[in-house]
Amino acid sequence: MTESYDVIVIGAGPGGYVCAIRAAQLGLKVACVEKRATLGGTCLNVGCIPSKALLQSSEDFDHATHGLADHGVIVGGVTLDLARMQARKGEVVGANVKGVEFLFRKNKIAWLKGTGRIVAAGQVDVDGTAHTAKYIVIATGSESTPLPGVAVDEKRIVTATGALELDAVPKHLVVIGAGVIGLELGSVWRRLGAEVTVIEYLDRIVPGIDTEIATAFQRLLVKQGLKFRLGTKVTGAVATEAGVTLTAEPAKGGDKTEIQADIVLLAIGRRPYTGGLGLVEAGVALDERHRIKTDAHFATNVPGIYAIGDAIAGPMLAHKAEDEGGALAERLAGQAGHVNYGVIPSVIYTWPEVASVGQTEEELKAAGIAYTVGKFPFTANGRARAMGCTDGFVKILADKTTDRLLGVHILGPDAGTLIAELALAMEFGASAEDVARTCHAHPTLNEAVKEAALAVAGRALHI
């Protein structure tokens, strides 16, 4: 039986479910198509949320075994109960996805369970049942990028999905890719006792992050026990019951070597999930990377069909997708939704964390923009000293002429929380002086932000 809606959203990840909820709040009749047994997409089910649960649990384990003695807390006989840790992760995921399901019921959003395919503008088929809508929103997210010669089985050779479900700590985990996912999950299993080797094709880790931050970050990860093989290309992998044999060679050419591992995590990035949606048949244009082409208002070339999140250009971040989902819903309801892509923060949830917003030094140099730098180390921050977390620093980049904030990069404790202050400041066009003259509570980690802002003008107080 055909059902008609104002909006049908395909995909119930952060972008899709936020779009659906906001559209329903604005009075539109909304349905959301999701083939997974639970709502929340990759992020809530097998991505952001479960990985952060394991990051927190492994951090607690590492702190209990190595860090508490410095605080005068002597804990004896600390052991790892991995089954309980994994069970807790499942509980966290369950609470989150049930929360989204509750919000769907609260806002009277129809959950169309199954696989959606666009038949034409205004028409969506869900497992053989036809539905119509004035607007169709594609929010199908992304999937792990494959690597030729490395066949994923989610047992010995895993993506992030498999790496979150290991039932034993591997003796040797090899991570292919020194990006966010690889470093976060590599950190989890290193803390729990695995030897971890990270192989990266480029000659640096976390491409796109400010180079000075990335260099300092790598030094800290090495201190924590992670090993790196940069400028290295993985050309093959053979999995057996005993483990995995990887073949690698220098990225610029050279002799091949073999690397033995118990588990291999393939984490070279993600690609948009746009296959099987009927896009070609519906006439929806894609770019050379199979992302859906959209205009500044998320509209595709086919009237009435829109796209957001990882399926379109831009950083593959859940909060970027959420902002796009909310903005698009408001536009569909006749309002003026907007996303400021220059002020989208990014965070790496290792310990210490890495967080950035705005432009890097390399980007400013390439654009020929004159800027001033202000830096302040956490070693000089009273709260960081009290916590015993003094690694890292805050780095602020401001326009040399106007003093307006252009970029902020933080390596340190709770960097992901600290960056919000700077994102807000940049959203409202603040200068480094504005941040410096804002009273910050003492003693807090945020004082390092104020000091870095003062340092832009060469007048930091505590260093």
Secondary structure, 3 states (H helix, E strand, C coil): CCEEEEEEEECCCHHHHHHHHHHHHCCCCEEEEECCCCCCHHHHHHCHHHHHHHHHHHHHHHHHHHHHHHHCCCCCCCCCCHHHHHHHHHHHHHHHHHHHHHHHHHCCCEEEECCEEEEECCEEEECCEEEEEEEEEECCCEEECCECCECCCCCCEECHHHHCCCCCCCCEEEEECCCHHHHHHHHHHHHCCCEEEEECCCCCCCCCCCHHHHHHHHHHHHHCCCEEECCEEEEEEEECCCCEEEEEEECCCCCCEEEEECEEEECCCEEECCCCCCHHHHCCCECCCCCECCCCCCECCCCCEEECHHHCCCCCCHHHHHHHHHHHHHHHCCCCCCCCHHHCCEEECCCCEEEEEECCHHHHHHHCCCEEEEEEEHHHCHHHHHHCCCCCEEEEEEECCCCEEEEEEEEECCHHHHHHHHHHHHHCCCEHHHHHCCCCCCCCCCHHHHHHHHHHCCCCCCC
